[in-house]
Amino acid sequence: MFCRHSPIDFVLFCFILFYFIILFYYFIILFYFILFYFILFYFILFYFILFYFIYFPARDYPWILKNKRTDKLRDTLKEVEDLMQNSQCVLSKWKNKHICQLLFHSGILVSLSLSGPQLEKVVIDRTLVGKLISDTISDAILTDSFIILSFEDHNQLCFIQFTKKMDSPDVNKRLEKLSCLDFKISYIDILGREDRRMKRHLAINCMQDTVICWWSATSEGAWPWSPISCERDRANLLLLGCAHGKLEVLSYVRTEWDPLDASFSTNQPYQVYTVEHSISADKEPMADSCIYKCVRNKMQCVAVTRIPLRSKAISCCRDVTEDKLVLGCEDSSVILYEAYNQVTLIAQAELLPALITYHPSGAIFMVGSSQGELQLFDTALSPIKIQLLAQDYLPEATLQFSKHFDVPSSLMQIQWAAPQVAPASTASTNIHDLLLVRFDKGPLGVLHFKLGVFTKGQLGLVEIIHQYIRYDEIHEAINVLNTMNWNTMGRQCYICLSAIVNHLLKQKLTPDREAQLQASLGTFYAPTRPLLDTTVLEYRDPISRYARRFFHHLLRYQRFEKAFLLAVDIGARDLFMDIHYLALDNGELALAEVAKKKANDIDAESITTRIGKNEWCLKNLFCFNQYLSCRTPCYIRRRVIVSNALFSLKVR
């Protein structure tokens, strides 16, 4: 018997069913919302991790400041800005790649700790304020063991010896103030007039046991009459020893001319290089590059090289090998003097070269003007365009700071972020891509050079040449290769030569490309300086294979005459047989006969002398010079004699 349901029960059932359906769909929608936000959360977390740990660190951009007390850092930076505006900065140097130090006129020492181009920590040290005989510091030497100070108005040097060492291996923790190092202050009298204020410069050798103090000879003015005027009174270059915790004068000398710069050699610790203003017999401006040797605590001038100039030199700098000297002149010309070849190259800068600094790799150097302009040159004196990082590729000849911010004062210093120590190797893997830029009253900044992933942050000779090849600037690449030394940089030279030749052999042969191939191979077969036997034995076989490829490249374009001359220099029978068969195919019967005869002669000679047909003797390695001598392109034969002095004009 069936029970009957009332309409009310049916309505109640439908309502309950509808309620459960609505609840079911609500849970489904809620589930999808939760799933959506869950996926969105992990999506955001993924990109946060990507940017925080990969993208920004790879580009040296901080996601958040590592300094937890940002207010204190901001206040300290404001204090440094006030110092730069109200006090003269007499020294700015890189203690290492991460720490830059500033010393002010009054003795305040500021240390800046960097992580890449980003500032992490600033320490202002006032320990020396009020403890010195004068607040007119002229120059300084800062080391981990001692500090040496010179003064403008006192004929004394201050020697500050630390009795406590900095033991922390972490460079970011080695920013202790001087008060924590237990120092002792002493003074030593030096030469010079008491009634004159003058800028006294200091320099120290890489062993940190010998110091020179020098000043301008013209700043002394007229001397009062004296019955005896000895050399000691006239000296303007002092040699001092700073060993065993004390400073003492060892020797003194007066330079023949007014010195522009004086510094120790980084390769010879007891050798001093000076650059002096001089004039010729015709009253023309010149620069004397002098070498002083310190022998038994005595300074002796052992070499003087006179470099003719078009106008007076105002700045100078040497490369890491000390073979090249760059001079900036008043007429905006830049002079590059090569000591080994005794050749002078000249180029015209787009600015007044008041400042010059060589990159630690020796591949490029930066020129700056007091108006805040920078221009870049390679070591062969070819200008390199430069621009700030931007989306549009618009490089310019110069970088002008006035276009990007107000420049209230003159540019005083540009310096690469590298400690002043002797280079370990020309093939060093250290990355030096930071350039300190200091203006007189501020600001103080660091330029970070973005070099891309292909160069791995390097600015060496190999990287510069590869960049030239990438933009098909082969003339500039060959000029840089010509400046390299096969005896000391054989591996880098071979890498550069093979890169240039491989690039050229992929191109269609033209007279220009042919001249470039000759010039690139000529850097080994007709070098500017003689090659050592070990260098010849190491690279003759791989480079001879490039010469053979060049030969077949000439044959491919039916340059029979030059191919024949190249085959004569190589001296391989198979090359003459290649000429013979190709000449027969082209109807050159006379050439085919001569090539066949030459191949037979080489075959007969190899039998009698037992020399393999593909082997070279050392005496034949430089026969390639015969092929290059009358066919060298104009940009390789660019040395010209001008007014009894060796000059080289850059042919662009």
Secondary structure as a PSIPRED ss2 file (coil, helix, strand):
# PSIPRED VFORMAT (PSIPRED V4.0)

   1 M C   1.000  0.000  0.000
   2 F C   1.000  0.000  0.000
   3 C C   1.000  0.000  0.000
   4 R C   1.000  0.000  0.000
   5 H C   1.000  0.000  0.000
   6 S C   1.000  0.000  0.000
   7 P H   0.000  1.000  0.000
   8 I H   0.000  1.000  0.000
   9 D H   0.000  1.000  0.000
  10 F H   0.000  1.000  0.000
  11 V H   0.000  1.000  0.000
  12 L H   0.000  1.000  0.000
  13 F H   0.000  1.000  0.000
  14 C H   0.000  1.000  0.000
  15 F H   0.000  1.000  0.000
  16 I H   0.000  1.000  0.000
  17 L H   0.000  1.000  0.000
  18 F H   0.000  1.000  0.000
  19 Y H   0.000  1.000  0.000
  20 F H   0.000  1.000  0.000
  21 I H   0.000  1.000  0.000
  22 I H   0.000  1.000  0.000
  23 L H   0.000  1.000  0.000
  24 F H   0.000  1.000  0.000
  25 Y H   0.000  1.000  0.000
  26 Y H   0.000  1.000  0.000
  27 F H   0.000  1.000  0.000
  28 I H   0.000  1.000  0.000
  29 I H   0.000  1.000  0.000
  30 L H   0.000  1.000  0.000
  31 F H   0.000  1.000  0.000
  32 Y H   0.000  1.000  0.000
  33 F H   0.000  1.000  0.000
  34 I H   0.000  1.000  0.000
  35 L H   0.000  1.000  0.000
  36 F H   0.000  1.000  0.000
  37 Y H   0.000  1.000  0.000
  38 F H   0.000  1.000  0.000
  39 I H   0.000  1.000  0.000
  40 L H   0.000  1.000  0.000
  41 F H   0.000  1.000  0.000
  42 Y H   0.000  1.000  0.000
  43 F H   0.000  1.000  0.000
  44 I H   0.000  1.000  0.000
  45 L H   0.000  1.000  0.000
  46 F H   0.000  1.000  0.000
  47 Y H   0.000  1.000  0.000
  48 F H   0.000  1.000  0.000
  49 I H   0.000  1.000  0.000
  50 L H   0.000  1.000  0.000
  51 F H   0.000  1.000  0.000
  52 Y H   0.000  1.000  0.000
  53 F H   0.000  1.000  0.000
  54 I H   0.000  1.000  0.000
  55 Y H   0.000  1.000  0.000
  56 F H   0.000  1.000  0.000
  57 P H   0.000  1.000  0.000
  58 A H   0.000  1.000  0.000
  59 R C   1.000  0.000  0.000
  60 D C   1.000  0.000  0.000
  61 Y C   1.000  0.000  0.000
  62 P C   1.000  0.000  0.000
  63 W C   1.000  0.000  0.000
  64 I C   1.000  0.000  0.000
  65 L C   1.000  0.000  0.000
  66 K C   1.000  0.000  0.000
  67 N C   1.000  0.000  0.000
  68 K C   1.000  0.000  0.000
  69 R C   1.000  0.000  0.000
  70 T H   0.000  1.000  0.000
  71 D H   0.000  1.000  0.000
  72 K H   0.000  1.000  0.000
  73 L H   0.000  1.000  0.000
  74 R H   0.000  1.000  0.000
  75 D H   0.000  1.000  0.000
  76 T H   0.000  1.000  0.000
  77 L H   0.000  1.000  0.000
  78 K H   0.000  1.000  0.000
  79 E H   0.000  1.000  0.000
  80 V H   0.000  1.000  0.000
  81 E H   0.000  1.000  0.000
  82 D H   0.000  1.000  0.000
  83 L H   0.000  1.000  0.000
  84 M H   0.000  1.000  0.000
  85 Q H   0.000  1.000  0.000
  86 N H   0.000  1.000  0.000
  87 S C   1.000  0.000  0.000
  88 Q C   1.000  0.000  0.000
  89 C E   0.000  0.000  1.000
  90 V E   0.000  0.000  1.000
  91 L E   0.000  0.000  1.000
  92 S E   0.000  0.000  1.000
  93 K E   0.000  0.000  1.000
  94 W E   0.000  0.000  1.000
  95 K C   1.000  0.000  0.000
  96 N C   1.000  0.000  0.000
  97 K C   1.000  0.000  0.000
  98 H C   1.000  0.000  0.000
  99 I E   0.000  0.000  1.000
 100 C E   0.000  0.000  1.000
 101 Q E   0.000  0.000  1.000
 102 L E   0.000  0.000  1.000
 103 L E   0.000  0.000  1.000
 104 F E   0.000  0.000  1.000
 105 H C   1.000  0.000  0.000
 106 S C   1.000  0.000  0.000
 107 G C   1.000  0.000  0.000
 108 I C   1.000  0.000  0.000
 109 L E   0.000  0.000  1.000
 110 V E   0.000  0.000  1.000
 111 S E   0.000  0.000  1.000
 112 L E   0.000  0.000  1.000
 113 S E   0.000  0.000  1.000
 114 L E   0.000  0.000  1.000
 115 S E   0.000  0.000  1.000
 116 G C   1.000  0.000  0.000
 117 P C   1.000  0.000  0.000
 118 Q E   0.000  0.000  1.000
 119 L E   0.000  0.000  1.000
 120 E E   0.000  0.000  1.000
 121 K E   0.000  0.000  1.000
 122 V E   0.000  0.000  1.000
 123 V E   0.000  0.000  1.000
 124 I E   0.000  0.000  1.000
 125 D E   0.000  0.000  1.000
 126 R C   1.000  0.000  0.000
 127 T C   1.000  0.000  0.000
 128 L C   1.000  0.000  0.000
 129 V C   1.000  0.000  0.000
 130 G C   1.000  0.000  0.000
 131 K C   1.000  0.000  0.000
 132 L C   1.000  0.000  0.000
 133 I C   1.000  0.000  0.000
 134 S C   1.000  0.000  0.000
 135 D C   1.000  0.000  0.000
 136 T C   1.000  0.000  0.000
 137 I E   0.000  0.000  1.000
 138 S E   0.000  0.000  1.000
 139 D E   0.000  0.000  1.000
 140 A E   0.000  0.000  1.000
 141 I E   0.000  0.000  1.000
 142 L E   0.000  0.000  1.000
 143 T C   1.000  0.000  0.000
 144 D C   1.000  0.000  0.000
 145 S C   1.000  0.000  0.000
 146 F E   0.000  0.000  1.000
 147 I E   0.000  0.000  1.000
 148 I E   0.000  0.000  1.000
 149 L E   0.000  0.000  1.000
 150 S E   0.000  0.000  1.000
 151 F E   0.000  0.000  1.000
 152 E C   1.000  0.000  0.000
 153 D C   1.000  0.000  0.000
 154 H C   1.000  0.000  0.000
 155 N C   1.000  0.000  0.000
 156 Q E   0.000  0.000  1.000
 157 L E   0.000  0.000  1.000
 158 C E   0.000  0.000  1.000
 159 F E   0.000  0.000  1.000
 160 I E   0.000  0.000  1.000
 161 Q E   0.000  0.000  1.000
 162 F E   0.000  0.000  1.000
 163 T C   1.000  0.000  0.000
 164 K C   1.000  0.000  0.000
 165 K C   1.000  0.000  0.000
 166 M C   1.000  0.000  0.000
 167 D C   1.000  0.000  0.000
 168 S C   1.000  0.000  0.000
 169 P C   1.000  0.000  0.000
 170 D C   1.000  0.000  0.000
 171 V H   0.000  1.000  0.000
 172 N H   0.000  1.000  0.000
 173 K H   0.000  1.000  0.000
 174 R C   1.000  0.000  0.000
 175 L C   1.000  0.000  0.000
 176 E C   1.000  0.000  0.000
 177 K C   1.000  0.000  0.000
 178 L H   0.000  1.000  0.000
 179 S H   0.000  1.000  0.000
 180 C H   0.000  1.000  0.000
 181 L C   1.000  0.000  0.000
 182 D C   1.000  0.000  0.000
 183 F E   0.000  0.000  1.000
 184 K E   0.000  0.000  1.000
 185 I E   0.000  0.000  1.000
 186 S E   0.000  0.000  1.000
 187 Y E   0.000  0.000  1.000
 188 I E   0.000  0.000  1.000
 189 D E   0.000  0.000  1.000
 190 I C   1.000  0.000  0.000
 191 L C   1.000  0.000  0.000
 192 G C   1.000  0.000  0.000
 193 R C   1.000  0.000  0.000
 194 E C   1.000  0.000  0.000
 195 D C   1.000  0.000  0.000
 196 R C   1.000  0.000  0.000
 197 R C   1.000  0.000  0.000
 198 M C   1.000  0.000  0.000
 199 K C   1.000  0.000  0.000
 200 R C   1.000  0.000  0.000
 201 H E   0.000  0.000  1.000
 202 L E   0.000  0.000  1.000
 203 A E   0.000  0.000  1.000
 204 I E   0.000  0.000  1.000
 205 N C   1.000  0.000  0.000
 206 C C   1.000  0.000  0.000
 207 M C   1.000  0.000  0.000
 208 Q C   1.000  0.000  0.000
 209 D C   1.000  0.000  0.000
 210 T E   0.000  0.000  1.000
 211 V E   0.000  0.000  1.000
 212 I E   0.000  0.000  1.000
 213 C E   0.000  0.000  1.000
 214 W E   0.000  0.000  1.000
 215 W C   1.000  0.000  0.000
 216 S C   1.000  0.000  0.000
 217 A C   1.000  0.000  0.000
 218 T H   0.000  1.000  0.000
 219 S H   0.000  1.000  0.000
 220 E H   0.000  1.000  0.000
 221 G C   1.000  0.000  0.000
 222 A C   1.000  0.000  0.000
 223 W C   1.000  0.000  0.000
 224 P C   1.000  0.000  0.000
 225 W C   1.000  0.000  0.000
 226 S C   1.000  0.000  0.000
 227 P C   1.000  0.000  0.000
 228 I C   1.000  0.000  0.000
 229 S C   1.000  0.000  0.000
 230 C C   1.000  0.000  0.000
 231 E H   0.000  1.000  0.000
 232 R H   0.000  1.000  0.000
 233 D H   0.000  1.000  0.000
 234 R H   0.000  1.000  0.000
 235 A C   1.000  0.000  0.000
 236 N C   1.000  0.000  0.000
 237 L E   0.000  0.000  1.000
 238 L E   0.000  0.000  1.000
 239 L E   0.000  0.000  1.000
 240 L E   0.000  0.000  1.000
 241 G E   0.000  0.000  1.000
 242 C C   1.000  0.000  0.000
 243 A C   1.000  0.000  0.000
 244 H C   1.000  0.000  0.000
 245 G C   1.000  0.000  0.000
 246 K C   1.000  0.000  0.000
 247 L C   1.000  0.000  0.000
 248 E E   0.000  0.000  1.000
 249 V E   0.000  0.000  1.000
 250 L E   0.000  0.000  1.000
 251 S E   0.000  0.000  1.000
 252 Y E   0.000  0.000  1.000
 253 V E   0.000  0.000  1.000
 254 R C   1.000  0.000  0.000
 255 T C   1.000  0.000  0.000
 256 E C   1.000  0.000  0.000
 257 W C   1.000  0.000  0.000
 258 D E   0.000  0.000  1.000
 259 P E   0.000  0.000  1.000
 260 L E   0.000  0.000  1.000
 261 D E   0.000  0.000  1.000
 262 A E   0.000  0.000  1.000
 263 S E   0.000  0.000  1.000
 264 F E   0.000  0.000  1.000
 265 S C   1.000  0.000  0.000
 266 T C   1.000  0.000  0.000
 267 N C   1.000  0.000  0.000
 268 Q C   1.000  0.000  0.000
 269 P C   1.000  0.000  0.000
 270 Y C   1.000  0.000  0.000
 271 Q E   0.000  0.000  1.000
 272 V E   0.000  0.000  1.000
 273 Y E   0.000  0.000  1.000
 274 T E   0.000  0.000  1.000
 275 V E   0.000  0.000  1.000
 276 E E   0.000  0.000  1.000
 277 H E   0.000  0.000  1.000
 278 S E   0.000  0.000  1.000
 279 I E   0.000  0.000  1.000
 280 S C   1.000  0.000  0.000
 281 A C   1.000  0.000  0.000
 282 D C   1.000  0.000  0.000
 283 K C   1.000  0.000  0.000
 284 E C   1.000  0.000  0.000
 285 P E   0.000  0.000  1.000
 286 M E   0.000  0.000  1.000
 287 A E   0.000  0.000  1.000
 288 D E   0.000  0.000  1.000
 289 S E   0.000  0.000  1.000
 290 C E   0.000  0.000  1.000
 291 I E   0.000  0.000  1.000
 292 Y E   0.000  0.000  1.000
 293 K E   0.000  0.000  1.000
 294 C E   0.000  0.000  1.000
 295 V E   0.000  0.000  1.000
 296 R C   1.000  0.000  0.000
 297 N C   1.000  0.000  0.000
 298 K E   0.000  0.000  1.000
 299 M E   0.000  0.000  1.000
 300 Q E   0.000  0.000  1.000
 301 C E   0.000  0.000  1.000
 302 V E   0.000  0.000  1.000
 303 A E   0.000  0.000  1.000
 304 V E   0.000  0.000  1.000
 305 T E   0.000  0.000  1.000
 306 R E   0.000  0.000  1.000
 307 I E   0.000  0.000  1.000
 308 P E   0.000  0.000  1.000
 309 L C   1.000  0.000  0.000
 310 R C   1.000  0.000  0.000
 311 S C   1.000  0.000  0.000
 312 K C   1.000  0.000  0.000
 313 A E   0.000  0.000  1.000
 314 I E   0.000  0.000  1.000
 315 S E   0.000  0.000  1.000
 316 C E   0.000  0.000  1.000
 317 C E   0.000  0.000  1.000
 318 R E   0.000  0.000  1.000
 319 D C   1.000  0.000  0.000
 320 V C   1.000  0.000  0.000
 321 T C   1.000  0.000  0.000
 322 E C   1.000  0.000  0.000
 323 D C   1.000  0.000  0.000
 324 K E   0.000  0.000  1.000
 325 L E   0.000  0.000  1.000
 326 V E   0.000  0.000  1.000
 327 L E   0.000  0.000  1.000
 328 G E   0.000  0.000  1.000
 329 C E   0.000  0.000  1.000
 330 E C   1.000  0.000  0.000
 331 D C   1.000  0.000  0.000
 332 S C   1.000  0.000  0.000
 333 S E   0.000  0.000  1.000
 334 V E   0.000  0.000  1.000
 335 I E   0.000  0.000  1.000
 336 L E   0.000  0.000  1.000
 337 Y E   0.000  0.000  1.000
 338 E E   0.000  0.000  1.000
 339 A C   1.000  0.000  0.000
 340 Y C   1.000  0.000  0.000
 341 N C   1.000  0.000  0.000
 342 Q C   1.000  0.000  0.000
 343 V E   0.000  0.000  1.000
 344 T E   0.000  0.000  1.000
 345 L E   0.000  0.000  1.000
 346 I E   0.000  0.000  1.000
 347 A E   0.000  0.000  1.000
 348 Q E   0.000  0.000  1.000
 349 A C   1.000  0.000  0.000
 350 E C   1.000  0.000  0.000
 351 L C   1.000  0.000  0.000
 352 L C   1.000  0.000  0.000
 353 P C   1.000  0.000  0.000
 354 A C   1.000  0.000  0.000
 355 L E   0.000  0.000  1.000
 356 I E   0.000  0.000  1.000
 357 T E   0.000  0.000  1.000
 358 Y E   0.000  0.000  1.000
 359 H C   1.000  0.000  0.000
 360 P C   1.000  0.000  0.000
 361 S C   1.000  0.000  0.000
 362 G C   1.000  0.000  0.000
 363 A C   1.000  0.000  0.000
 364 I E   0.000  0.000  1.000
 365 F E   0.000  0.000  1.000
 366 M E   0.000  0.000  1.000
 367 V E   0.000  0.000  1.000
 368 G E   0.000  0.000  1.000
 369 S E   0.000  0.000  1.000
 370 S C   1.000  0.000  0.000
 371 Q C   1.000  0.000  0.000
 372 G C   1.000  0.000  0.000
 373 E E   0.000  0.000  1.000
 374 L E   0.000  0.000  1.000
 375 Q E   0.000  0.000  1.000
 376 L E   0.000  0.000  1.000
 377 F E   0.000  0.000  1.000
 378 D E   0.000  0.000  1.000
 379 T C   1.000  0.000  0.000
 380 A C   1.000  0.000  0.000
 381 L C   1.000  0.000  0.000
 382 S C   1.000  0.000  0.000
 383 P E   0.000  0.000  1.000
 384 I E   0.000  0.000  1.000
 385 K C   1.000  0.000  0.000
 386 I E   0.000  0.000  1.000
 387 Q C   1.000  0.000  0.000
 388 L C   1.000  0.000  0.000
 389 L C   1.000  0.000  0.000
 390 A C   1.000  0.000  0.000
 391 Q C   1.000  0.000  0.000
 392 D C   1.000  0.000  0.000
 393 Y C   1.000  0.000  0.000
 394 L C   1.000  0.000  0.000
 395 P C   1.000  0.000  0.000
 396 E E   0.000  0.000  1.000
 397 A C   1.000  0.000  0.000
 398 T C   1.000  0.000  0.000
 399 L E   0.000  0.000  1.000
 400 Q E   0.000  0.000  1.000
 401 F H   0.000  1.000  0.000
 402 S H   0.000  1.000  0.000
 403 K H   0.000  1.000  0.000
 404 H C   1.000  0.000  0.000
 405 F C   1.000  0.000  0.000
 406 D C   1.000  0.000  0.000
 407 V C   1.000  0.000  0.000
 408 P C   1.000  0.000  0.000
 409 S C   1.000  0.000  0.000
 410 S C   1.000  0.000  0.000
 411 L E   0.000  0.000  1.000
 412 M E   0.000  0.000  1.000
 413 Q E   0.000  0.000  1.000
 414 I E   0.000  0.000  1.000
 415 Q E   0.000  0.000  1.000
 416 W E   0.000  0.000  1.000
 417 A C   1.000  0.000  0.000
 418 A C   1.000  0.000  0.000
 419 P C   1.000  0.000  0.000
 420 Q C   1.000  0.000  0.000
 421 V C   1.000  0.000  0.000
 422 A C   1.000  0.000  0.000
 423 P C   1.000  0.000  0.000
 424 A C   1.000  0.000  0.000
 425 S C   1.000  0.000  0.000
 426 T C   1.000  0.000  0.000
 427 A C   1.000  0.000  0.000
 428 S C   1.000  0.000  0.000
 429 T C   1.000  0.000  0.000
 430 N C   1.000  0.000  0.000
 431 I C   1.000  0.000  0.000
 432 H C   1.000  0.000  0.000
 433 D C   1.000  0.000  0.000
 434 L E   0.000  0.000  1.000
 435 L E   0.000  0.000  1.000
 436 L E   0.000  0.000  1.000
 437 V E   0.000  0.000  1.000
 438 R E   0.000  0.000  1.000
 439 F E   0.000  0.000  1.000
 440 D C   1.000  0.000  0.000
 441 K C   1.000  0.000  0.000
 442 G C   1.000  0.000  0.000
 443 P C   1.000  0.000  0.000
 444 L E   0.000  0.000  1.000
 445 G E   0.000  0.000  1.000
 446 V E   0.000  0.000  1.000
 447 L E   0.000  0.000  1.000
 448 H E   0.000  0.000  1.000
 449 F C   1.000  0.000  0.000
 450 K C   1.000  0.000  0.000
 451 L C   1.000  0.000  0.000
 452 G C   1.000  0.000  0.000
 453 V C   1.000  0.000  0.000
 454 F C   1.000  0.000  0.000
 455 T C   1.000  0.000  0.000
 456 K C   1.000  0.000  0.000
 457 G C   1.000  0.000  0.000
 458 Q C   1.000  0.000  0.000
 459 L C   1.000  0.000  0.000
 460 G C   1.000  0.000  0.000
 461 L H   0.000  1.000  0.000
 462 V H   0.000  1.000  0.000
 463 E H   0.000  1.000  0.000
 464 I H   0.000  1.000  0.000
 465 I H   0.000  1.000  0.000
 466 H H   0.000  1.000  0.000
 467 Q H   0.000  1.000  0.000
 468 Y H   0.000  1.000  0.000
 469 I H   0.000  1.000  0.000
 470 R H   0.000  1.000  0.000
 471 Y C   1.000  0.000  0.000
 472 D C   1.000  0.000  0.000
 473 E C   1.000  0.000  0.000
 474 I H   0.000  1.000  0.000
 475 H H   0.000  1.000  0.000
 476 E H   0.000  1.000  0.000
 477 A H   0.000  1.000  0.000
 478 I H   0.000  1.000  0.000
 479 N H   0.000  1.000  0.000
 480 V H   0.000  1.000  0.000
 481 L H   0.000  1.000  0.000
 482 N H   0.000  1.000  0.000
 483 T C   1.000  0.000  0.000
 484 M C   1.000  0.000  0.000
 485 N C   1.000  0.000  0.000
 486 W C   1.000  0.000  0.000
 487 N C   1.000  0.000  0.000
 488 T C   1.000  0.000  0.000
 489 M C   1.000  0.000  0.000
 490 G H   0.000  1.000  0.000
 491 R H   0.000  1.000  0.000
 492 Q H   0.000  1.000  0.000
 493 C H   0.000  1.000  0.000
 494 Y H   0.000  1.000  0.000
 495 I H   0.000  1.000  0.000
 496 C H   0.000  1.000  0.000
 497 L H   0.000  1.000  0.000
 498 S H   0.000  1.000  0.000
 499 A H   0.000  1.000  0.000
 500 I H   0.000  1.000  0.000
 501 V H   0.000  1.000  0.000
 502 N H   0.000  1.000  0.000
 503 H H   0.000  1.000  0.000
 504 L H   0.000  1.000  0.000
 505 L H   0.000  1.000  0.000
 506 K C   1.000  0.000  0.000
 507 Q C   1.000  0.000  0.000
 508 K C   1.000  0.000  0.000
 509 L C   1.000  0.000  0.000
 510 T C   1.000  0.000  0.000
 511 P H   0.000  1.000  0.000
 512 D H   0.000  1.000  0.000
 513 R H   0.000  1.000  0.000
 514 E H   0.000  1.000  0.000
 515 A H   0.000  1.000  0.000
 516 Q H   0.000  1.000  0.000
 517 L H   0.000  1.000  0.000
 518 Q H   0.000  1.000  0.000
 519 A H   0.000  1.000  0.000
 520 S H   0.000  1.000  0.000
 521 L H   0.000  1.000  0.000
 522 G H   0.000  1.000  0.000
 523 T H   0.000  1.000  0.000
 524 F H   0.000  1.000  0.000
 525 Y H   0.000  1.000  0.000
 526 A C   1.000  0.000  0.000
 527 P C   1.000  0.000  0.000
 528 T C   1.000  0.000  0.000
 529 R C   1.000  0.000  0.000
 530 P C   1.000  0.000  0.000
 531 L C   1.000  0.000  0.000
 532 L C   1.000  0.000  0.000
 533 D H   0.000  1.000  0.000
 534 T H   0.000  1.000  0.000
 535 T H   0.000  1.000  0.000
 536 V H   0.000  1.000  0.000
 537 L H   0.000  1.000  0.000
 538 E H   0.000  1.000  0.000
 539 Y H   0.000  1.000  0.000
 540 R H   0.000  1.000  0.000
 541 D H   0.000  1.000  0.000
 542 P H   0.000  1.000  0.000
 543 I H   0.000  1.000  0.000
 544 S H   0.000  1.000  0.000
 545 R H   0.000  1.000  0.000
 546 Y H   0.000  1.000  0.000
 547 A H   0.000  1.000  0.000
 548 R H   0.000  1.000  0.000
 549 R H   0.000  1.000  0.000
 550 F H   0.000  1.000  0.000
 551 F H   0.000  1.000  0.000
 552 H H   0.000  1.000  0.000
 553 H H   0.000  1.000  0.000
 554 L H   0.000  1.000  0.000
 555 L H   0.000  1.000  0.000
 556 R H   0.000  1.000  0.000
 557 Y C   1.000  0.000  0.000
 558 Q C   1.000  0.000  0.000
 559 R C   1.000  0.000  0.000
 560 F H   0.000  1.000  0.000
 561 E H   0.000  1.000  0.000
 562 K H   0.000  1.000  0.000
 563 A H   0.000  1.000  0.000
 564 F H   0.000  1.000  0.000
 565 L H   0.000  1.000  0.000
 566 L H   0.000  1.000  0.000
 567 A H   0.000  1.000  0.000
 568 V H   0.000  1.000  0.000
 569 D H   0.000  1.000  0.000
 570 I H   0.000  1.000  0.000
 571 G C   1.000  0.000  0.000
 572 A C   1.000  0.000  0.000
 573 R H   0.000  1.000  0.000
 574 D H   0.000  1.000  0.000
 575 L H   0.000  1.000  0.000
 576 F H   0.000  1.000  0.000
 577 M H   0.000  1.000  0.000
 578 D H   0.000  1.000  0.000
 579 I H   0.000  1.000  0.000
 580 H H   0.000  1.000  0.000
 581 Y H   0.000  1.000  0.000
 582 L H   0.000  1.000  0.000
 583 A H   0.000  1.000  0.000
 584 L H   0.000  1.000  0.000
 585 D H   0.000  1.000  0.000
 586 N C   1.000  0.000  0.000
 587 G C   1.000  0.000  0.000
 588 E C   1.000  0.000  0.000
 589 L H   0.000  1.000  0.000
 590 A H   0.000  1.000  0.000
 591 L H   0.000  1.000  0.000
 592 A H   0.000  1.000  0.000
 593 E H   0.000  1.000  0.000
 594 V H   0.000  1.000  0.000
 595 A H   0.000  1.000  0.000
 596 K H   0.000  1.000  0.000
 597 K H   0.000  1.000  0.000
 598 K H   0.000  1.000  0.000
 599 A H   0.000  1.000  0.000
 600 N H   0.000  1.000  0.000
 601 D H   0.000  1.000  0.000
 602 I H   0.000  1.000  0.000
 603 D H   0.000  1.000  0.000
 604 A H   0.000  1.000  0.000
 605 E H   0.000  1.000  0.000
 606 S H   0.000  1.000  0.000
 607 I H   0.000  1.000  0.000
 608 T H   0.000  1.000  0.000
 609 T H   0.000  1.000  0.000
 610 R C   1.000  0.000  0.000
 611 I C   1.000  0.000  0.000
 612 G C   1.000  0.000  0.000
 613 K C   1.000  0.000  0.000
 614 N C   1.000  0.000  0.000
 615 E C   1.000  0.000  0.000
 616 W C   1.000  0.000  0.000
 617 C C   1.000  0.000  0.000
 618 L H   0.000  1.000  0.000
 619 K H   0.000  1.000  0.000
 620 N H   0.000  1.000  0.000
 621 L H   0.000  1.000  0.000
 622 F H   0.000  1.000  0.000
 623 C H   0.000  1.000  0.000
 624 F H   0.000  1.000  0.000
 625 N H   0.000  1.000  0.000
 626 Q H   0.000  1.000  0.000
 627 Y H   0.000  1.000  0.000
 628 L H   0.000  1.000  0.000
 629 S H   0.000  1.000  0.000
 630 C C   1.000  0.000  0.000
 631 R C   1.000  0.000  0.000
 632 T C   1.000  0.000  0.000
 633 P C   1.000  0.000  0.000
 634 C C   1.000  0.000  0.000
 635 Y C   1.000  0.000  0.000
 636 I C   1.000  0.000  0.000
 637 R C   1.000  0.000  0.000
 638 R C   1.000  0.000  0.000
 639 R E   0.000  0.000  1.000
 640 V E   0.000  0.000  1.000
 641 I E   0.000  0.000  1.000
 642 V E   0.000  0.000  1.000
 643 S C   1.000  0.000  0.000
 644 N C   1.000  0.000  0.000
 645 A E   0.000  0.000  1.000
 646 L E   0.000  0.000  1.000
 647 F E   0.000  0.000  1.000
 648 S E   0.000  0.000  1.000
 649 L E   0.000  0.000  1.000
 650 K C   1.000  0.000  0.000
 651 V C   1.000  0.000  0.000
 652 R C   1.000  0.000  0.000
